[in-house]
Amino acid sequence: MNDGLAYILNSRAHAMHVSGIALRIEPRTLEKTLEALRINEALEFHHLEPDTGTAVATIERRTLQDLIDAMHRVEATRGVICADVAYHAFEDATDLTSEPEDAVREQI
């Protein structure tokens, strides 16, 4: 990666990288694996099918490298069969912390 691209991806003062991930988890270890992912990687789960071990979650990190490192740890978590990034975006973290009505007022 060239220095310019690294600067853009990793040094945005207020950037928040957000990825949606699809996971397959061994059904017999589901509860322990989910708990480990919530605690260790701060994954937020949005959908879960316990019978198949299929889950959809989001993960947020300040830099792209932090996100990549976290995904490697998710993939290495005991009970995780696979974890794939389904989408990725980066947002201005100040937008994420402001109140919705403040954002509407700013647009008016």
N, CA, C and O atoms as CSV, one atom per row, in Angstrom:
chain,resi,resn,atom,element,x,y,z
A,1,MET,N,N,0.863,-1.167,0.000
A,1,MET,CA,C,0.000,0.000,0.000
A,1,MET,C,C,0.911,1.232,0.000
A,1,MET,O,O,1.867,1.309,0.771
A,2,ASN,N,N,0.598,2.199,-0.881
A,2,ASN,CA,C,1.422,3.404,-0.911
A,2,ASN,C,C,1.091,4.312,0.267
A,2,ASN,O,O,0.048,4.172,0.906
A,3,ASP,N,N,2.000,5.245,0.542
A,3,ASP,CA,C,1.845,6.117,1.717
A,3,ASP,C,C,0.590,6.970,1.654
A,3,ASP,O,O,-0.058,7.181,2.679
A,4,GLY,N,N,0.228,7.469,0.466
A,4,GLY,CA,C,-0.963,8.300,0.324
A,4,GLY,C,C,-2.225,7.546,0.665
A,4,GLY,O,O,-3.087,8.065,1.373
A,5,LEU,N,N,-2.347,6.309,0.162
A,5,LEU,CA,C,-3.527,5.495,0.453
A,5,LEU,C,C,-3.576,5.130,1.927
A,5,LEU,O,O,-4.647,5.157,2.535
A,6,ALA,N,N,-2.447,4.794,2.503
A,6,ALA,CA,C,-2.405,4.470,3.928
A,6,ALA,C,C,-2.855,5.672,4.755
A,6,ALA,O,O,-3.579,5.514,5.738
A,7,TYR,N,N,-2.429,6.870,4.361
A,7,TYR,CA,C,-2.848,8.077,5.080
A,7,TYR,C,C,-4.358,8.248,5.025
A,7,TYR,O,O,-4.994,8.530,6.041
A,8,ILE,N,N,-4.938,8.078,3.827
A,8,ILE,CA,C,-6.381,8.244,3.660
A,8,ILE,C,C,-7.145,7.229,4.492
A,8,ILE,O,O,-8.119,7.586,5.155
A,9,LEU,N,N,-6.726,5.980,4.471
A,9,LEU,CA,C,-7.479,4.919,5.141
A,9,LEU,C,C,-7.276,4.882,6.648
A,9,LEU,O,O,-8.175,4.473,7.381
A,10,ASN,N,N,-6.117,5.299,7.115
A,10,ASN,CA,C,-5.808,5.099,8.528
A,10,ASN,C,C,-5.742,6.361,9.369
A,10,ASN,O,O,-5.705,6.250,10.595
A,11,SER,N,N,-5.725,7.552,8.787
A,11,SER,CA,C,-5.487,8.714,9.620
A,11,SER,C,C,-6.656,9.691,9.670
A,11,SER,O,O,-6.489,10.791,10.196
A,12,ARG,N,N,-7.792,9.354,9.165
A,12,ARG,CA,C,-8.937,10.257,9.281
A,12,ARG,C,C,-9.248,10.430,10.761
A,12,ARG,O,O,-9.550,9.465,11.464
A,13,ALA,N,N,-9.170,11.652,11.212
A,13,ALA,CA,C,-9.297,11.925,12.642
A,13,ALA,C,C,-10.631,11.446,13.197
A,13,ALA,O,O,-10.691,10.990,14.339
A,14,HIS,N,N,-11.693,11.540,12.418
A,14,HIS,CA,C,-13.013,11.191,12.920
A,14,HIS,C,C,-13.631,10.013,12.173
A,14,HIS,O,O,-14.841,9.803,12.254
A,15,ALA,N,N,-12.830,9.249,11.456
A,15,ALA,CA,C,-13.386,8.145,10.674
A,15,ALA,C,C,-13.720,6.954,11.565
A,15,ALA,O,O,-13.039,6.677,12.552
A,16,MET,N,N,-14.782,6.265,11.187
A,16,MET,CA,C,-15.149,5.025,11.858
A,16,MET,C,C,-15.437,4.011,10.749
A,16,MET,O,O,-16.369,4.183,9.963
A,17,HIS,N,N,-14.635,2.966,10.697
A,17,HIS,CA,C,-14.835,1.913,9.712
A,17,HIS,C,C,-15.873,0.939,10.260
A,17,HIS,O,O,-15.758,0.465,11.390
A,18,VAL,N,N,-16.877,0.650,9.457
A,18,VAL,CA,C,-17.965,-0.234,9.860
A,18,VAL,C,C,-18.088,-1.334,8.818
A,18,VAL,O,O,-18.158,-1.056,7.621
A,19,SER,N,N,-18.113,-2.576,9.268
A,19,SER,CA,C,-18.296,-3.701,8.355
A,19,SER,C,C,-19.404,-4.610,8.860
A,19,SER,O,O,-19.545,-4.849,10.059
A,20,GLY,N,N,-20.176,-5.104,7.922
A,20,GLY,CA,C,-21.160,-6.130,8.209
A,20,GLY,C,C,-20.527,-7.462,7.869
A,20,GLY,O,O,-19.934,-7.619,6.802
A,21,ILE,N,N,-20.650,-8.419,8.769
A,21,ILE,CA,C,-20.034,-9.718,8.507
A,21,ILE,C,C,-21.053,-10.843,8.650
A,21,ILE,O,O,-21.944,-10.810,9.499
A,22,ALA,N,N,-20.885,-11.834,7.787
A,22,ALA,CA,C,-21.691,-13.050,7.844
A,22,ALA,C,C,-20.807,-14.126,8.469
A,22,ALA,O,O,-19.667,-14.327,8.049
A,23,LEU,N,N,-21.340,-14.809,9.467
A,23,LEU,CA,C,-20.565,-15.827,10.170
A,23,LEU,C,C,-21.263,-17.180,10.120
A,23,LEU,O,O,-22.490,-17.262,10.076
A,24,ARG,N,N,-20.466,-18.227,10.128
A,24,ARG,CA,C,-20.943,-19.580,10.370
A,24,ARG,C,C,-20.239,-20.052,11.619
A,24,ARG,O,O,-19.011,-20.023,11.703
A,25,ILE,N,N,-21.012,-20.483,12.580
A,25,ILE,CA,C,-20.486,-20.903,13.877
A,25,ILE,C,C,-20.955,-22.324,14.142
A,25,ILE,O,O,-22.086,-22.683,13.818
A,26,GLU,N,N,-20.080,-23.128,14.732
A,26,GLU,CA,C,-20.473,-24.493,15.074
A,26,GLU,C,C,-21.672,-24.429,16.021
A,26,GLU,O,O,-21.563,-23.846,17.099
A,27,PRO,N,N,-22.813,-25.013,15.645
A,27,PRO,CA,C,-24.009,-24.918,16.493
A,27,PRO,C,C,-23.792,-25.408,17.924
A,27,PRO,O,O,-24.381,-24.858,18.855
A,28,ARG,N,N,-22.961,-26.429,18.115
A,28,ARG,CA,C,-22.767,-26.972,19.474
A,28,ARG,C,C,-21.969,-26.030,20.374
A,28,ARG,O,O,-22.001,-26.174,21.597
A,29,THR,N,N,-21.240,-25.053,19.778
A,29,THR,CA,C,-20.475,-24.099,20.583
A,29,THR,C,C,-21.046,-22.683,20.468
A,29,THR,O,O,-20.393,-21.713,20.852
A,30,LEU,N,N,-22.247,-22.574,19.945
A,30,LEU,CA,C,-22.825,-21.283,19.589
A,30,LEU,C,C,-22.808,-20.271,20.733
A,30,LEU,O,O,-22.284,-19.169,20.566
A,31,GLU,N,N,-23.364,-20.617,21.880
A,31,GLU,CA,C,-23.472,-19.647,22.976
A,31,GLU,C,C,-22.112,-19.153,23.448
A,31,GLU,O,O,-21.922,-17.951,23.634
A,32,LYS,N,N,-21.159,-20.070,23.646
A,32,LYS,CA,C,-19.820,-19.671,24.101
A,32,LYS,C,C,-19.112,-18.823,23.050
A,32,LYS,O,O,-18.430,-17.855,23.386
A,33,THR,N,N,-19.272,-19.182,21.788
A,33,THR,CA,C,-18.621,-18.440,20.709
A,33,THR,C,C,-19.205,-17.042,20.585
A,33,THR,O,O,-18.460,-16.071,20.455
A,34,LEU,N,N,-20.530,-16.925,20.625
A,34,LEU,CA,C,-21.174,-15.607,20.550
A,34,LEU,C,C,-20.716,-14.715,21.695
A,34,LEU,O,O,-20.403,-13.543,21.489
A,35,GLU,N,N,-20.677,-15.263,22.880
A,35,GLU,CA,C,-20.255,-14.490,24.047
A,35,GLU,C,C,-18.804,-14.029,23.901
A,35,GLU,O,O,-18.482,-12.883,24.213
A,36,ALA,N,N,-17.932,-14.916,23.428
A,36,ALA,CA,C,-16.524,-14.551,23.219
A,36,ALA,C,C,-16.396,-13.436,22.189
A,36,ALA,O,O,-15.596,-12.519,22.371
A,37,LEU,N,N,-17.166,-13.500,21.118
A,37,LEU,CA,C,-17.105,-12.478,20.072
A,37,LEU,C,C,-17.662,-11.142,20.562
A,37,LEU,O,O,-17.143,-10.082,20.211
A,38,ARG,N,N,-18.703,-11.194,21.359
A,38,ARG,CA,C,-19.261,-9.953,21.922
A,38,ARG,C,C,-18.261,-9.279,22.852
A,38,ARG,O,O,-18.046,-8.069,22.771
A,39,ILE,N,N,-17.657,-10.057,23.725
A,39,ILE,CA,C,-16.739,-9.510,24.731
A,39,ILE,C,C,-15.398,-9.120,24.113
A,39,ILE,O,O,-14.924,-8.003,24.321
A,40,ASN,N,N,-14.785,-10.025,23.358
A,40,ASN,CA,C,-13.425,-9.803,22.864
A,40,ASN,C,C,-13.350,-8.866,21.664
A,40,ASN,O,O,-12.383,-8.114,21.534
A,41,GLU,N,N,-14.339,-8.895,20.794
A,41,GLU,CA,C,-14.263,-8.096,19.570
A,41,GLU,C,C,-15.386,-7.069,19.440
A,41,GLU,O,O,-15.455,-6.362,18.434
A,42,ALA,N,N,-16.262,-6.974,20.434
A,42,ALA,CA,C,-17.358,-6.001,20.445
A,42,ALA,C,C,-18.250,-6.132,19.210
A,42,ALA,O,O,-18.713,-5.129,18.667
A,43,LEU,N,N,-18.487,-7.357,18.772
A,43,LEU,CA,C,-19.413,-7.565,17.665
A,43,LEU,C,C,-20.830,-7.313,18.137
A,43,LEU,O,O,-21.192,-7.659,19.262
A,44,GLU,N,N,-21.618,-6.716,17.284
A,44,GLU,CA,C,-23.034,-6.496,17.564
A,44,GLU,C,C,-23.809,-7.404,16.615
A,44,GLU,O,O,-23.717,-7.262,15.396
A,45,PHE,N,N,-24.565,-8.327,17.175
A,45,PHE,CA,C,-25.288,-9.301,16.352
A,45,PHE,C,C,-26.673,-8.781,16.008
A,45,PHE,O,O,-27.384,-8.241,16.855
A,46,HIS,N,N,-27.042,-8.957,14.732
A,46,HIS,CA,C,-28.321,-8.449,14.235
A,46,HIS,C,C,-29.261,-9.566,13.801
A,46,HIS,O,O,-30.472,-9.363,13.717
A,47,HIS,N,N,-28.708,-10.747,13.525
A,47,HIS,CA,C,-29.533,-11.879,13.112
A,47,HIS,C,C,-28.809,-13.151,13.508
A,47,HIS,O,O,-27.584,-13.233,13.410
A,48,LEU,N,N,-29.552,-14.127,13.947
A,48,LEU,CA,C,-28.976,-15.396,14.372
A,48,LEU,C,C,-29.938,-16.524,14.065
A,48,LEU,O,O,-31.132,-16.433,14.350
A,49,GLU,N,N,-29.411,-17.585,13.481
A,49,GLU,CA,C,-30.170,-18.815,13.250
A,49,GLU,C,C,-29.459,-19.931,14.007
A,49,GLU,O,O,-28.512,-20.524,13.489
A,50,PRO,N,N,-29.907,-20.224,15.231
A,50,PRO,CA,C,-29.212,-21.194,16.079
A,50,PRO,C,C,-29.091,-22.597,15.472
A,50,PRO,O,O,-28.089,-23.278,15.692
A,51,ASP,N,N,-30.093,-23.030,14.715
A,51,ASP,CA,C,-30.044,-24.383,14.152
A,51,ASP,C,C,-28.894,-24.574,13.174
A,51,ASP,O,O,-28.313,-25.656,13.094
A,52,THR,N,N,-28.567,-23.518,12.429
A,52,THR,CA,C,-27.502,-23.630,11.421
A,52,THR,C,C,-26.203,-22.967,11.854
A,52,THR,O,O,-25.160,-23.182,11.237
A,53,GLY,N,N,-26.261,-22.165,12.907
A,53,GLY,CA,C,-25.071,-21.447,13.360
A,53,GLY,C,C,-24.746,-20.246,12.481
A,53,GLY,O,O,-23.612,-19.766,12.472
A,54,THR,N,N,-25.733,-19.765,11.747
A,54,THR,CA,C,-25.541,-18.614,10.869
A,54,THR,C,C,-25.840,-17.335,11.645
A,54,THR,O,O,-26.826,-17.256,12.377
A,55,ALA,N,N,-24.981,-16.340,11.477
A,55,ALA,CA,C,-25.167,-15.074,12.181
A,55,ALA,C,C,-24.752,-13.911,11.287
A,55,ALA,O,O,-23.911,-14.054,10.400
A,56,VAL,N,N,-25.358,-12.766,11.542
A,56,VAL,CA,C,-24.985,-11.517,10.874
A,56,VAL,C,C,-24.650,-10.522,11.973
A,56,VAL,O,O,-25.405,-10.362,12.932
A,57,ALA,N,N,-23.512,-9.854,11.826
A,57,ALA,CA,C,-23.051,-8.921,12.859
A,57,ALA,C,C,-22.385,-7.716,12.221
A,57,ALA,O,O,-22.068,-7.722,11.031
A,58,THR,N,N,-22.179,-6.687,13.021
A,58,THR,CA,C,-21.378,-5.547,12.586
A,58,THR,C,C,-20.193,-5.392,13.522
A,58,THR,O,O,-20.234,-5.766,14.694
A,59,ILE,N,N,-19.148,-4.833,12.963
A,59,ILE,CA,C,-17.929,-4.565,13.711
A,59,ILE,C,C,-17.467,-3.163,13.327
A,59,ILE,O,O,-17.529,-2.786,12.156
A,60,GLU,N,N,-17.008,-2.396,14.300
A,60,GLU,CA,C,-16.567,-1.025,14.070
A,60,GLU,C,C,-15.158,-0.846,14.624
A,60,GLU,O,O,-14.839,-1.312,15.717
A,61,ARG,N,N,-14.328,-0.165,13.852
A,61,ARG,CA,C,-12.973,0.164,14.297
A,61,ARG,C,C,-12.585,1.527,13.740
A,61,ARG,O,O,-13.149,1.985,12.746
A,62,ARG,N,N,-11.626,2.167,14.383
A,62,ARG,CA,C,-11.172,3.506,13.967
A,62,ARG,C,C,-10.358,3.484,12.674
A,62,ARG,O,O,-10.475,4.401,11.861
A,63,THR,N,N,-9.537,2.454,12.472
A,63,THR,CA,C,-8.717,2.389,11.257
A,63,THR,C,C,-8.995,1.099,10.510
A,63,THR,O,O,-9.474,0.117,11.078
A,64,LEU,N,N,-8.687,1.127,9.238
A,64,LEU,CA,C,-8.867,-0.073,8.419
A,64,LEU,C,C,-7.974,-1.198,8.921
A,64,LEU,O,O,-8.396,-2.354,8.954
A,65,GLN,N,N,-6.740,-0.874,9.315
A,65,GLN,CA,C,-5.838,-1.914,9.819
A,65,GLN,C,C,-6.390,-2.546,11.096
A,65,GLN,O,O,-6.290,-3.760,11.274
A,66,ASP,N,N,-6.969,-1.743,11.981
A,66,ASP,CA,C,-7.594,-2.294,13.191
A,66,ASP,C,C,-8.733,-3.236,12.827
A,66,ASP,O,O,-8.916,-4.272,13.467
A,67,LEU,N,N,-9.494,-2.881,11.807
A,67,LEU,CA,C,-10.601,-3.728,11.360
A,67,LEU,C,C,-10.080,-5.047,10.798
A,67,LEU,O,O,-10.618,-6.111,11.105
A,68,ILE,N,N,-9.052,-4.981,9.990
A,68,ILE,CA,C,-8.455,-6.194,9.409
A,68,ILE,C,C,-7.933,-7.095,10.525
A,68,ILE,O,O,-8.173,-8.302,10.517
A,69,ASP,N,N,-7.221,-6.509,11.479
A,69,ASP,CA,C,-6.687,-7.295,12.605
A,69,ASP,C,C,-7.810,-7.948,13.399
A,69,ASP,O,O,-7.703,-9.111,13.788
A,70,ALA,N,N,-8.890,-7.203,13.642
A,70,ALA,CA,C,-10.025,-7.750,14.386
A,70,ALA,C,C,-10.666,-8.899,13.614
A,70,ALA,O,O,-11.052,-9.905,14.208
A,71,MET,N,N,-10.783,-8.757,12.295
A,71,MET,CA,C,-11.375,-9.835,11.487
A,71,MET,C,C,-10.529,-11.103,11.566
A,71,MET,O,O,-11.073,-12.207,11.603
A,72,HIS,N,N,-9.221,-10.958,11.592
A,72,HIS,CA,C,-8.350,-12.130,11.745
A,72,HIS,C,C,-8.602,-12.813,13.092
A,72,HIS,O,O,-8.621,-14.041,13.181
A,73,ARG,N,N,-8.791,-12.015,14.123
A,73,ARG,CA,C,-9.076,-12.600,15.449
A,73,ARG,C,C,-10.449,-13.264,15.465
A,73,ARG,O,O,-10.615,-14.320,16.075
A,74,VAL,N,N,-11.438,-12.657,14.801
A,74,VAL,CA,C,-12.771,-13.271,14.711
A,74,VAL,C,C,-12.659,-14.626,14.026
A,74,VAL,O,O,-13.207,-15.617,14.508
A,75,GLU,N,N,-11.950,-14.669,12.906
A,75,GLU,CA,C,-11.794,-15.924,12.155
A,75,GLU,C,C,-11.082,-16.996,12.977
A,75,GLU,O,O,-11.329,-18.189,12.799
A,76,ALA,N,N,-10.192,-16.565,13.882
A,76,ALA,CA,C,-9.425,-17.516,14.692
A,76,ALA,C,C,-10.148,-17.922,15.972
A,76,ALA,O,O,-9.653,-18.771,16.713
A,77,THR,N,N,-11.300,-17.334,16.240
A,77,THR,CA,C,-12.039,-17.642,17.463
A,77,THR,C,C,-12.553,-19.069,17.423
A,77,THR,O,O,-13.109,-19.509,16.416
A,78,ARG,N,N,-12.367,-19.787,18.518
A,78,ARG,CA,C,-12.841,-21.168,18.610
A,78,ARG,C,C,-14.340,-21.212,18.356
A,78,ARG,O,O,-15.100,-20.458,18.963
A,79,GLY,N,N,-14.761,-22.091,17.463
A,79,GLY,CA,C,-16.167,-22.257,17.134
A,79,GLY,C,C,-16.573,-21.554,15.845
A,79,GLY,O,O,-17.610,-21.878,15.266
A,80,VAL,N,N,-15.762,-20.589,15.385
A,80,VAL,CA,C,-16.080,-19.894,14.133
A,80,VAL,C,C,-15.600,-20.751,12.962
A,80,VAL,O,O,-14.416,-21.068,12.853
A,81,ILE,N,N,-16.534,-21.118,12.096
A,81,ILE,CA,C,-16.198,-21.888,10.901
A,81,ILE,C,C,-15.692,-20.944,9.818
A,81,ILE,O,O,-14.665,-21.202,9.191
A,82,CYS,N,N,-16.414,-19.858,9.603
A,82,CYS,CA,C,-15.967,-18.836,8.649
A,82,CYS,C,C,-16.609,-17.504,9.001
A,82,CYS,O,O,-17.674,-17.452,9.616
A,83,ALA,N,N,-15.945,-16.433,8.601
A,83,ALA,CA,C,-16.442,-15.073,8.803
A,83,ALA,C,C,-16.066,-14.276,7.562
A,83,ALA,O,O,-14.887,-14.154,7.229
A,84,ASP,N,N,-17.065,-13.737,6.882
A,84,ASP,CA,C,-16.833,-13.007,5.637
A,84,ASP,C,C,-17.410,-11.603,5.727
A,84,ASP,O,O,-18.514,-11.407,6.235
A,85,VAL,N,N,-16.660,-10.632,5.233
A,85,VAL,CA,C,-17.149,-9.260,5.187
A,85,VAL,C,C,-18.193,-9.177,4.075
A,85,VAL,O,O,-17.913,-9.501,2.921
A,86,ALA,N,N,-19.400,-8.738,4.440
A,86,ALA,CA,C,-20.488,-8.600,3.465
A,86,ALA,C,C,-20.556,-7.178,2.931
A,86,ALA,O,O,-20.955,-6.968,1.785
A,87,TYR,N,N,-20.174,-6.204,3.738
A,87,TYR,CA,C,-20.083,-4.816,3.282
A,87,TYR,C,C,-19.116,-4.067,4.175
A,87,TYR,O,O,-18.820,-4.479,5.297
A,88,HIS,N,N,-18.633,-2.955,3.644
A,88,HIS,CA,C,-17.711,-2.111,4.406
A,88,HIS,C,C,-17.973,-0.661,4.035
A,88,HIS,O,O,-18.197,-0.336,2.869
A,89,ALA,N,N,-17.945,0.191,5.024
A,89,ALA,CA,C,-18.086,1.626,4.796
A,89,ALA,C,C,-17.313,2.346,5.881
A,89,ALA,O,O,-17.023,1.777,6.933
A,90,PHE,N,N,-16.985,3.586,5.624
A,90,PHE,CA,C,-16.458,4.380,6.724
A,90,PHE,C,C,-17.277,5.641,6.812
A,90,PHE,O,O,-17.676,6.235,5.811
A,91,GLU,N,N,-17.515,6.028,8.054
A,91,GLU,CA,C,-18.382,7.148,8.349
A,91,GLU,C,C,-17.645,8.123,9.236
A,91,GLU,O,O,-16.684,7.764,9.916
A,92,ASP,N,N,-18.095,9.334,9.223
A,92,ASP,CA,C,-17.553,10.341,10.113
A,92,ASP,C,C,-18.078,10.038,11.512
A,92,ASP,O,O,-19.287,10.082,11.740
A,93,ALA,N,N,-17.201,9.737,12.432
A,93,ALA,CA,C,-17.610,9.357,13.792
A,93,ALA,C,C,-18.388,10.461,14.479
A,93,ALA,O,O,-19.211,10.178,15.349
A,94,THR,N,N,-18.151,11.716,14.112
A,94,THR,CA,C,-18.912,12.795,14.741
A,94,THR,C,C,-20.370,12.712,14.332
A,94,THR,O,O,-21.247,13.083,15.113
A,95,ASP,N,N,-20.655,12.229,13.112
A,95,ASP,CA,C,-22.041,12.033,12.686
A,95,ASP,C,C,-22.714,10.940,13.499
A,95,ASP,O,O,-23.915,11.009,13.761
A,96,LEU,N,N,-21.944,9.924,13.903
A,96,LEU,CA,C,-22.503,8.800,14.647
A,96,LEU,C,C,-22.836,9.174,16.080
A,96,LEU,O,O,-23.687,8.539,16.703
A,97,THR,N,N,-22.169,10.211,16.620
A,97,THR,CA,C,-22.403,10.566,18.018
A,97,THR,C,C,-23.384,11.714,18.186
A,97,THR,O,O,-23.849,11.970,19.297
A,98,SER,N,N,-23.705,12.410,17.102
A,98,SER,CA,C,-24.637,13.533,17.231
A,98,SER,C,C,-26.071,13.033,17.301
A,98,SER,O,O,-26.395,11.950,16.814
A,99,GLU,N,N,-26.899,13.825,17.903
A,99,GLU,CA,C,-28.309,13.487,18.012
A,99,GLU,C,C,-28.971,13.609,16.651
A,99,GLU,O,O,-28.607,14.502,15.885
A,100,PRO,N,N,-29.935,12.742,16.312
A,100,PRO,CA,C,-30.603,12.805,15.017
A,100,PRO,C,C,-31.199,14.171,14.718
A,100,PRO,O,O,-31.125,14.650,13.586
A,101,GLU,N,N,-31.798,14.808,15.741
A,101,GLU,CA,C,-32.398,16.115,15.455
A,101,GLU,C,C,-31.343,17.158,15.132
A,101,GLU,O,O,-31.610,18.086,14.368
A,102,ASP,N,N,-30.135,17.023,15.706
A,102,ASP,CA,C,-29.054,17.946,15.371
A,102,ASP,C,C,-28.677,17.816,13.903
A,102,ASP,O,O,-28.441,18.819,13.229
A,103,ALA,N,N,-28.619,16.591,13.407
A,103,ALA,CA,C,-28.279,16.364,12.007
A,103,ALA,C,C,-29.342,16.966,11.090
A,103,ALA,O,O,-29.018,17.517,10.038
A,104,VAL,N,N,-30.610,16.861,11.490
A,104,VAL,CA,C,-31.683,17.437,10.685
A,104,VAL,C,C,-31.581,18.949,10.702
A,104,VAL,O,O,-31.737,19.591,9.664
A,105,ARG,N,N,-31.318,19.536,11.881
A,105,ARG,CA,C,-31.182,20.991,11.977
A,105,ARG,C,C,-30.052,21.504,11.105
A,105,ARG,O,O,-30.169,22.567,10.495
A,106,GLU,N,N,-28.933,20.740,11.042
A,106,GLU,CA,C,-27.802,21.152,10.231
A,106,GLU,C,C,-28.145,21.174,8.751
A,106,GLU,O,O,-27.560,21.954,7.999
A,107,GLN,N,N,-29.081,20.335,8.316
A,107,GLN,CA,C,-29.437,20.281,6.916
A,107,GLN,C,C,-30.412,21.385,6.539
A,107,GLN,O,O,-30.535,21.714,5.359
A,108,ILE,N,N,-31.103,21.960,7.507
A,108,ILE,CA,C,-32.125,22.976,7.215
A,108,ILE,C,C,-31.476,24.320,6.968
A,108,ILE,O,O,-32.171,25.302,6.706
